[in-house]
Amino acid sequence: MLELVQQRGKAFAVSRAAVFGISMSTVETYYSRIIEKLKLDGMKALRRYAATFKP
């Protein structure tokens, strides 16, 4: 089950890279910087934050 979730997350990052025409490593770097700036615990926390964010 964990492998499936990890593969799905990786597929999402690959699709973001393709949409914006950038490399996968660039997407991962951006995710890392966002997580750091928001002082979150990781990708799961970032997804939770994004789902509940209200501008």
PDB file of N, CA, C and O in Angstrom:
ATOM      1  N   MET A   1       0.827  -1.193   0.000  1.00  0.00           N
ATOM      2  CA  MET A   1       0.000   0.000   0.000  1.00  0.00           C
ATOM      3  C   MET A   1       0.876   1.263   0.000  1.00  0.00           C
ATOM      4  O   MET A   1       0.616   2.204  -0.750  1.00  0.00           O
ATOM      5  N   LEU A   2       1.900   1.275   0.836  1.00  0.00           N
ATOM      6  CA  LEU A   2       2.785   2.432   0.919  1.00  0.00           C
ATOM      7  C   LEU A   2       3.456   2.704  -0.431  1.00  0.00           C
ATOM      8  O   LEU A   2       3.592   3.856  -0.843  1.00  0.00           O
ATOM      9  N   GLU A   3       3.871   1.639  -1.110  1.00  0.00           N
ATOM     10  CA  GLU A   3       4.493   1.794  -2.428  1.00  0.00           C
ATOM     11  C   GLU A   3       3.532   2.457  -3.414  1.00  0.00           C
ATOM     12  O   GLU A   3       3.932   3.313  -4.204  1.00  0.00           O
ATOM     13  N   LEU A   4       2.280   2.059  -3.361  1.00  0.00           N
ATOM     14  CA  LEU A   4       1.272   2.624  -4.255  1.00  0.00           C
ATOM     15  C   LEU A   4       1.121   4.123  -4.003  1.00  0.00           C
ATOM     16  O   LEU A   4       1.057   4.907  -4.949  1.00  0.00           O
ATOM     17  N   VAL A   5       1.065   4.517  -2.751  1.00  0.00           N
ATOM     18  CA  VAL A   5       0.937   5.933  -2.402  1.00  0.00           C
ATOM     19  C   VAL A   5       2.172   6.704  -2.856  1.00  0.00           C
ATOM     20  O   VAL A   5       2.052   7.807  -3.389  1.00  0.00           O
ATOM     21  N   GLN A   6       3.363   6.130  -2.648  1.00  0.00           N
ATOM     22  CA  GLN A   6       4.594   6.790  -3.056  1.00  0.00           C
ATOM     23  C   GLN A   6       4.648   6.950  -4.572  1.00  0.00           C
ATOM     24  O   GLN A   6       5.060   7.996  -5.072  1.00  0.00           O
ATOM     25  N   GLN A   7       4.231   5.913  -5.306  1.00  0.00           N
ATOM     26  CA  GLN A   7       4.234   5.986  -6.763  1.00  0.00           C
ATOM     27  C   GLN A   7       3.240   7.035  -7.245  1.00  0.00           C
ATOM     28  O   GLN A   7       3.502   7.756  -8.208  1.00  0.00           O
ATOM     29  N   ARG A   8       2.105   7.113  -6.572  1.00  0.00           N
ATOM     30  CA  ARG A   8       1.095   8.101  -6.962  1.00  0.00           C
ATOM     31  C   ARG A   8       1.636   9.509  -6.731  1.00  0.00           C
ATOM     32  O   ARG A   8       1.443  10.391  -7.568  1.00  0.00           O
ATOM     33  N   GLY A   9       2.306   9.726  -5.614  1.00  0.00           N
ATOM     34  CA  GLY A   9       2.904  11.024  -5.327  1.00  0.00           C
ATOM     35  C   GLY A   9       3.973  11.388  -6.341  1.00  0.00           C
ATOM     36  O   GLY A   9       4.069  12.538  -6.770  1.00  0.00           O
ATOM     37  N   LYS A  10       4.769  10.412  -6.717  1.00  0.00           N
ATOM     38  CA  LYS A  10       5.821  10.652  -7.701  1.00  0.00           C
ATOM     39  C   LYS A  10       5.210  10.960  -9.068  1.00  0.00           C
ATOM     40  O   LYS A  10       5.700  11.829  -9.789  1.00  0.00           O
ATOM     41  N   ALA A  11       4.151  10.252  -9.418  1.00  0.00           N
ATOM     42  CA  ALA A  11       3.468  10.505 -10.691  1.00  0.00           C
ATOM     43  C   ALA A  11       2.905  11.916 -10.721  1.00  0.00           C
ATOM     44  O   ALA A  11       2.926  12.568 -11.765  1.00  0.00           O
ATOM     45  N   PHE A  12       2.403  12.395  -9.593  1.00  0.00           N
ATOM     46  CA  PHE A  12       1.885  13.762  -9.515  1.00  0.00           C
ATOM     47  C   PHE A  12       2.998  14.765  -9.770  1.00  0.00           C
ATOM     48  O   PHE A  12       2.812  15.722 -10.521  1.00  0.00           O
ATOM     49  N   ALA A  13       4.158  14.554  -9.148  1.00  0.00           N
ATOM     50  CA  ALA A  13       5.303  15.452  -9.336  1.00  0.00           C
ATOM     51  C   ALA A  13       5.769  15.428 -10.791  1.00  0.00           C
ATOM     52  O   ALA A  13       6.115  16.469 -11.350  1.00  0.00           O
ATOM     53  N   VAL A  14       5.779  14.262 -11.396  1.00  0.00           N
ATOM     54  CA  VAL A  14       6.186  14.147 -12.804  1.00  0.00           C
ATOM     55  C   VAL A  14       5.200  14.904 -13.691  1.00  0.00           C
ATOM     56  O   VAL A  14       5.605  15.581 -14.635  1.00  0.00           O
ATOM     57  N   SER A  15       3.908  14.789 -13.391  1.00  0.00           N
ATOM     58  CA  SER A  15       2.926  15.498 -14.215  1.00  0.00           C
ATOM     59  C   SER A  15       3.057  17.008 -14.040  1.00  0.00           C
ATOM     60  O   SER A  15       2.878  17.750 -15.005  1.00  0.00           O
ATOM     61  N   ARG A  16       3.366  17.481 -12.831  1.00  0.00           N
ATOM     62  CA  ARG A  16       3.587  18.922 -12.609  1.00  0.00           C
ATOM     63  C   ARG A  16       4.797  19.377 -13.414  1.00  0.00           C
ATOM     64  O   ARG A  16       4.776  20.443 -14.028  1.00  0.00           O
ATOM     65  N   ALA A  17       5.836  18.578 -13.410  1.00  0.00           N
ATOM     66  CA  ALA A  17       7.040  18.928 -14.168  1.00  0.00           C
ATOM     67  C   ALA A  17       6.709  19.039 -15.655  1.00  0.00           C
ATOM     68  O   ALA A  17       7.167  19.965 -16.324  1.00  0.00           O
ATOM     69  N   ALA A  18       5.925  18.111 -16.170  1.00  0.00           N
ATOM     70  CA  ALA A  18       5.567  18.124 -17.583  1.00  0.00           C
ATOM     71  C   ALA A  18       4.702  19.331 -17.917  1.00  0.00           C
ATOM     72  O   ALA A  18       4.896  19.960 -18.958  1.00  0.00           O
ATOM     73  N   VAL A  19       3.759  19.662 -17.056  1.00  0.00           N
ATOM     74  CA  VAL A  19       2.871  20.796 -17.292  1.00  0.00           C
ATOM     75  C   VAL A  19       3.662  22.094 -17.399  1.00  0.00           C
ATOM     76  O   VAL A  19       3.400  22.921 -18.272  1.00  0.00           O
ATOM     77  N   PHE A  20       4.628  22.265 -16.506  1.00  0.00           N
ATOM     78  CA  PHE A  20       5.391  23.509 -16.476  1.00  0.00           C
ATOM     79  C   PHE A  20       6.667  23.454 -17.301  1.00  0.00           C
ATOM     80  O   PHE A  20       7.373  24.456 -17.417  1.00  0.00           O
ATOM     81  N   GLY A  21       6.968  22.308 -17.868  1.00  0.00           N
ATOM     82  CA  GLY A  21       8.149  22.172 -18.711  1.00  0.00           C
ATOM     83  C   GLY A  21       9.455  22.289 -17.942  1.00  0.00           C
ATOM     84  O   GLY A  21      10.433  22.844 -18.442  1.00  0.00           O
ATOM     85  N   ILE A  22       9.463  21.760 -16.719  1.00  0.00           N
ATOM     86  CA  ILE A  22      10.666  21.778 -15.880  1.00  0.00           C
ATOM     87  C   ILE A  22      11.009  20.358 -15.456  1.00  0.00           C
ATOM     88  O   ILE A  22      10.209  19.441 -15.641  1.00  0.00           O
ATOM     89  N   SER A  23      12.188  20.177 -14.891  1.00  0.00           N
ATOM     90  CA  SER A  23      12.599  18.827 -14.499  1.00  0.00           C
ATOM     91  C   SER A  23      11.951  18.407 -13.188  1.00  0.00           C
ATOM     92  O   SER A  23      11.503  19.243 -12.403  1.00  0.00           O
ATOM     93  N   MET A  24      11.910  17.123 -12.972  1.00  0.00           N
ATOM     94  CA  MET A  24      11.358  16.555 -11.741  1.00  0.00           C
ATOM     95  C   MET A  24      12.135  17.057 -10.523  1.00  0.00           C
ATOM     96  O   MET A  24      11.542  17.340  -9.482  1.00  0.00           O
ATOM     97  N   SER A  25      13.441  17.166 -10.648  1.00  0.00           N
ATOM     98  CA  SER A  25      14.251  17.627  -9.511  1.00  0.00           C
ATOM     99  C   SER A  25      13.916  19.075  -9.153  1.00  0.00           C
ATOM    100  O   SER A  25      13.997  19.459  -7.986  1.00  0.00           O
ATOM    101  N   THR A  26      13.546  19.871 -10.140  1.00  0.00           N
ATOM    102  CA  THR A  26      13.133  21.252  -9.870  1.00  0.00           C
ATOM    103  C   THR A  26      11.832  21.277  -9.077  1.00  0.00           C
ATOM    104  O   THR A  26      11.693  22.056  -8.134  1.00  0.00           O
ATOM    105  N   VAL A  27      10.883  20.432  -9.454  1.00  0.00           N
ATOM    106  CA  VAL A  27       9.620  20.333  -8.724  1.00  0.00           C
ATOM    107  C   VAL A  27       9.886  19.915  -7.283  1.00  0.00           C
ATOM    108  O   VAL A  27       9.315  20.494  -6.359  1.00  0.00           O
ATOM    109  N   GLU A  28      10.735  18.928  -7.080  1.00  0.00           N
ATOM    110  CA  GLU A  28      11.048  18.458  -5.735  1.00  0.00           C
ATOM    111  C   GLU A  28      11.728  19.559  -4.921  1.00  0.00           C
ATOM    112  O   GLU A  28      11.473  19.696  -3.725  1.00  0.00           O
ATOM    113  N   THR A  29      12.586  20.338  -5.565  1.00  0.00           N
ATOM    114  CA  THR A  29      13.242  21.452  -4.880  1.00  0.00           C
ATOM    115  C   THR A  29      12.212  22.488  -4.455  1.00  0.00           C
ATOM    116  O   THR A  29      12.255  22.981  -3.327  1.00  0.00           O
ATOM    117  N   TYR A  30      11.290  22.821  -5.342  1.00  0.00           N
ATOM    118  CA  TYR A  30      10.243  23.785  -5.004  1.00  0.00           C
ATOM    119  C   TYR A  30       9.399  23.288  -3.837  1.00  0.00           C
ATOM    120  O   TYR A  30       9.100  24.049  -2.917  1.00  0.00           O
ATOM    121  N   TYR A  31       9.013  22.005  -3.872  1.00  0.00           N
ATOM    122  CA  TYR A  31       8.242  21.434  -2.762  1.00  0.00           C
ATOM    123  C   TYR A  31       9.015  21.572  -1.459  1.00  0.00           C
ATOM    124  O   TYR A  31       8.454  21.973  -0.439  1.00  0.00           O
ATOM    125  N   SER A  32      10.285  21.243  -1.491  1.00  0.00           N
ATOM    126  CA  SER A  32      11.116  21.318  -0.281  1.00  0.00           C
ATOM    127  C   SER A  32      11.177  22.742   0.264  1.00  0.00           C
ATOM    128  O   SER A  32      11.070  22.952   1.472  1.00  0.00           O
ATOM    129  N   ARG A  33      11.346  23.710  -0.618  1.00  0.00           N
ATOM    130  CA  ARG A  33      11.418  25.112  -0.188  1.00  0.00           C
ATOM    131  C   ARG A  33      10.098  25.585   0.401  1.00  0.00           C
ATOM    132  O   ARG A  33      10.083  26.298   1.404  1.00  0.00           O
ATOM    133  N   ILE A  34       8.994  25.195  -0.216  1.00  0.00           N
ATOM    134  CA  ILE A  34       7.677  25.583   0.300  1.00  0.00           C
ATOM    135  C   ILE A  34       7.463  24.984   1.682  1.00  0.00           C
ATOM    136  O   ILE A  34       7.008  25.673   2.595  1.00  0.00           O
ATOM    137  N   ILE A  35       7.789  23.699   1.844  1.00  0.00           N
ATOM    138  CA  ILE A  35       7.638  23.018   3.122  1.00  0.00           C
ATOM    139  C   ILE A  35       8.475  23.709   4.191  1.00  0.00           C
ATOM    140  O   ILE A  35       8.017  23.901   5.317  1.00  0.00           O
ATOM    141  N   GLU A  36       9.698  24.080   3.837  1.00  0.00           N
ATOM    142  CA  GLU A  36      10.591  24.750   4.778  1.00  0.00           C
ATOM    143  C   GLU A  36      10.051  26.128   5.164  1.00  0.00           C
ATOM    144  O   GLU A  36      10.029  26.474   6.345  1.00  0.00           O
ATOM    145  N   LYS A  37       9.622  26.909   4.186  1.00  0.00           N
ATOM    146  CA  LYS A  37       9.134  28.262   4.457  1.00  0.00           C
ATOM    147  C   LYS A  37       7.854  28.267   5.283  1.00  0.00           C
ATOM    148  O   LYS A  37       7.644  29.163   6.101  1.00  0.00           O
ATOM    149  N   LEU A  38       7.000  27.272   5.073  1.00  0.00           N
ATOM    150  CA  LEU A  38       5.763  27.180   5.841  1.00  0.00           C
ATOM    151  C   LEU A  38       5.959  26.459   7.174  1.00  0.00           C
ATOM    152  O   LEU A  38       5.031  26.345   7.975  1.00  0.00           O
ATOM    153  N   LYS A  39       7.181  25.975   7.398  1.00  0.00           N
ATOM    154  CA  LYS A  39       7.536  25.254   8.634  1.00  0.00           C
ATOM    155  C   LYS A  39       6.622  24.048   8.854  1.00  0.00           C
ATOM    156  O   LYS A  39       6.084  23.838   9.941  1.00  0.00           O
ATOM    157  N   LEU A  40       6.464  23.265   7.784  1.00  0.00           N
ATOM    158  CA  LEU A  40       5.652  22.053   7.841  1.00  0.00           C
ATOM    159  C   LEU A  40       6.549  20.840   8.053  1.00  0.00           C
ATOM    160  O   LEU A  40       7.769  20.924   7.906  1.00  0.00           O
ATOM    161  N   ASP A  41       5.938  19.717   8.399  1.00  0.00           N
ATOM    162  CA  ASP A  41       6.695  18.496   8.692  1.00  0.00           C
ATOM    163  C   ASP A  41       7.001  17.632   7.478  1.00  0.00           C
ATOM    164  O   ASP A  41       7.799  16.700   7.577  1.00  0.00           O
ATOM    165  N   GLY A  42       6.400  17.912   6.363  1.00  0.00           N
ATOM    166  CA  GLY A  42       6.670  17.117   5.167  1.00  0.00           C
ATOM    167  C   GLY A  42       5.557  17.263   4.146  1.00  0.00           C
ATOM    168  O   GLY A  42       4.681  18.119   4.261  1.00  0.00           O
ATOM    169  N   MET A  43       5.621  16.405   3.153  1.00  0.00           N
ATOM    170  CA  MET A  43       4.688  16.476   2.040  1.00  0.00           C
ATOM    171  C   MET A  43       3.243  16.236   2.484  1.00  0.00           C
ATOM    172  O   MET A  43       2.322  16.879   1.979  1.00  0.00           O
ATOM    173  N   LYS A  44       3.049  15.333   3.408  1.00  0.00           N
ATOM    174  CA  LYS A  44       1.699  15.066   3.903  1.00  0.00           C
ATOM    175  C   LYS A  44       1.105  16.327   4.533  1.00  0.00           C
ATOM    176  O   LYS A  44      -0.057  16.657   4.300  1.00  0.00           O
ATOM    177  N   ALA A  45       1.903  17.020   5.323  1.00  0.00           N
ATOM    178  CA  ALA A  45       1.455  18.269   5.950  1.00  0.00           C
ATOM    179  C   ALA A  45       1.192  19.341   4.901  1.00  0.00           C
ATOM    180  O   ALA A  45       0.262  20.133   5.049  1.00  0.00           O
ATOM    181  N   LEU A  46       2.005  19.378   3.836  1.00  0.00           N
ATOM    182  CA  LEU A  46       1.792  20.346   2.755  1.00  0.00           C
ATOM    183  C   LEU A  46       0.468  20.078   2.057  1.00  0.00           C
ATOM    184  O   LEU A  46      -0.269  21.015   1.752  1.00  0.00           O
ATOM    185  N   ARG A  47       0.160  18.827   1.803  1.00  0.00           N
ATOM    186  CA  ARG A  47      -1.108  18.486   1.156  1.00  0.00           C
ATOM    187  C   ARG A  47      -2.292  18.873   2.038  1.00  0.00           C
ATOM    188  O   ARG A  47      -3.297  19.393   1.553  1.00  0.00           O
ATOM    189  N   ARG A  48      -2.159  18.611   3.352  1.00  0.00           N
ATOM    190  CA  ARG A  48      -3.204  18.992   4.296  1.00  0.00           C
ATOM    191  C   ARG A  48      -3.390  20.511   4.303  1.00  0.00           C
ATOM    192  O   ARG A  48      -4.515  21.012   4.290  1.00  0.00           O
ATOM    193  N   TYR A  49      -2.285  21.220   4.324  1.00  0.00           N
ATOM    194  CA  TYR A  49      -2.311  22.684   4.312  1.00  0.00           C
ATOM    195  C   TYR A  49      -3.005  23.190   3.048  1.00  0.00           C
ATOM    196  O   TYR A  49      -3.854  24.079   3.114  1.00  0.00           O
ATOM    197  N   ALA A  50      -2.645  22.627   1.910  1.00  0.00           N
ATOM    198  CA  ALA A  50      -3.215  23.050   0.634  1.00  0.00           C
ATOM    199  C   ALA A  50      -4.718  22.769   0.583  1.00  0.00           C
ATOM    200  O   ALA A  50      -5.481  23.567   0.038  1.00  0.00           O
ATOM    201  N   ALA A  51      -5.140  21.648   1.145  1.00  0.00           N
ATOM    202  CA  ALA A  51      -6.548  21.282   1.119  1.00  0.00           C
ATOM    203  C   ALA A  51      -7.402  22.198   1.998  1.00  0.00           C
ATOM    204  O   ALA A  51      -8.591  22.382   1.737  1.00  0.00           O
ATOM    205  N   THR A  52      -6.798  22.768   3.032  1.00  0.00           N
ATOM    206  CA  THR A  52      -7.567  23.597   3.959  1.00  0.00           C
ATOM    207  C   THR A  52      -7.284  25.079   3.807  1.00  0.00           C
ATOM    208  O   THR A  52      -7.868  25.892   4.522  1.00  0.00           O
ATOM    209  N   PHE A  53      -6.388  25.451   2.878  1.00  0.00           N
ATOM    210  CA  PHE A  53      -5.999  26.845   2.693  1.00  0.00           C
ATOM    211  C   PHE A  53      -7.158  27.672   2.159  1.00  0.00           C
ATOM    212  O   PHE A  53      -7.833  27.288   1.204  1.00  0.00           O
ATOM    213  N   LYS A  54      -7.375  28.836   2.810  1.00  0.00           N
ATOM    214  CA  LYS A  54      -8.385  29.780   2.340  1.00  0.00           C
ATOM    215  C   LYS A  54      -7.721  31.146   2.257  1.00  0.00           C
ATOM    216  O   LYS A  54      -7.320  31.704   3.278  1.00  0.00           O
ATOM    217  N   PRO A  55      -7.603  31.690   1.046  1.00  0.00           N
ATOM    218  CA  PRO A  55      -6.932  32.992   0.889  1.00  0.00           C
ATOM    219  C   PRO A  55      -7.697  34.143   1.518  1.00  0.00           C
ATOM    220  O   PRO A  55      -7.248  35.287   1.460  1.00  0.00           O
TER     221      PRO A  55
END
